[in-house]
Structure formats: structure tokens, C-alpha cells
Amino acid sequence: NTSDFTTLAITSILPVDLNIFILKVKVCAFLMELDIVSMAQIVGDNKTAESFLKAAQARKAAIDSVFWNEENGQWLDYWISNGTSSQECQRWKASNQNNNAFASNFVPIWIDLFNSDTCIVEKVRKSFQSSGLLGAAGIATSLTRSGEQWDFPNGWAPLQHMIVEGLGKSGSHEAKSMAQDIAMRWINTNYVAYKETGAMHEKYNVEKCGDIGGGGEYIPQTGFGWSNGVVLAFLEEFGWPADLKIGCNGVML
């Protein structure tokens, strides 16, 4: 219930994105599974490398079997059945997958284990294209209008980056083209907002070019580390086409 925080049930949800972070990336300065494998191999610690490689392979298999939805062409969060303890085995049920559209459903495409599979990439690209998440100024976090900051129409820089990077790394021409299109929308709205406000912002309204995000429990912050970083990453990867106008509604800035 989006109007009542006491209905939160985060310990009953297996989330797609957090499992992908554990599988691949550095979170809070802790090296995660695949990174540990690489570093252990470098220093010759084969026992540690083997242990974490097995853990990574098991998590990859779990992600494929628990989260992936072939019909939807995306990964879906999974609800643990009510009244079941974490120690008990559960039988997977399709009805326990959360079929709502979230940008986080597409985060797995970010890592090489998935973006190297052209078949998966094409299914995910088509699914994302029809998801309704892509707005005029970037990717919405969800399609739910709750008034909270993690919902529509807010877009957050890290999610733009992970999805764009994953599509861009793939071998699909269509996916690479989509990645560039999303990056151009995001750079444009960041630039317009900066010109109008003199600041970078933590989130943006993907419905409207140059509009900052809102909602949630605090005043939206300016600065902003990940917004700066993602724009720089996109510019480094794609540049800005000389024949592409920058601005909103055809008005150049």
C-alpha cells in the first residue's frame, strides 16, 4: 500500500537488482563474488577463487530460474510465500513473480553474463521497448504514481547507466542504437536543467525535458555525484552528435 509505510514487506521480496549487484559489482567497498574470483586468481589464491566461482555460478543459476520470465522477456522480483521461514525450502511458483514494470527488472543486462547473449539481449530490448518505462527524458523507475521518489515519473542516474551500458555492450545493433538514444535523452535533460537551475540534481522527471524529480520524504538534493558521473560516462561513450540539437521543444540553449 503506497500510502502506508507500515505495509512494507521487504524481507518477503527477493529483488532482481540486489542479487545482480552481489553477483558482479563492488557495493559499499566490499568486493563481490565475480570480482573476488578475478582478484584471487591474480594473487594465486586458487582455493578462494574456486569457492567464490562456485558461489557465483550458483547465484547465476538461481537468477535464471527464479527471476527470468521468458514470456515477459525480463527478470522479475519474486515474493516469498507468507508464513515461510528463510530456512524452509520452497517450490517456485510463477504467481509469486512480481509482474509490475520496474527499471530494476532490466539491470541484469548490465553484466557480461547476460549482455553477451544476443538472444537474451534481443528479448530484453523488445520487452523494454514496450514496457512504458522510457520517457521523453529517460527511464522511469516504475510505472506507479505513488508520489514517492522511487516511483514514476522519477528517473535516477544509476539505473540509466546500468541499462544503457548493458545494451551498449551487446552485439545487437538495435540494442546499441537504443542505448545511444536513451543516453542522448538523459544528457539533454541534465543539460537543460543545469542551464535553468545552475545545478545538477539527484533525480529527474522523465516525462518532461529539463524537469527535476521530486516526491519522497525530503527536499530533492543538488550536487550530485552520480548525476555528474553518468553524464560524463555517456559523453565519453557516445559524445554529442554535431547534427543533434540540445534543448527542449526544439529550443536550443
Helices and strands as residue ranges (DSSP letters): G 5-7, G 10-12, E 13-14, H 16-24, H 33-42, H 46-62, I 63-67, E 68-69, E 74-75, E 78-79, G 94-96, G 103-110, H 112-115, H 118-129, E 134-135, E 138-139, E 154-156, H 157-169, H 173-197, E 203-205, H 225-238, E 247-248, E 251-252
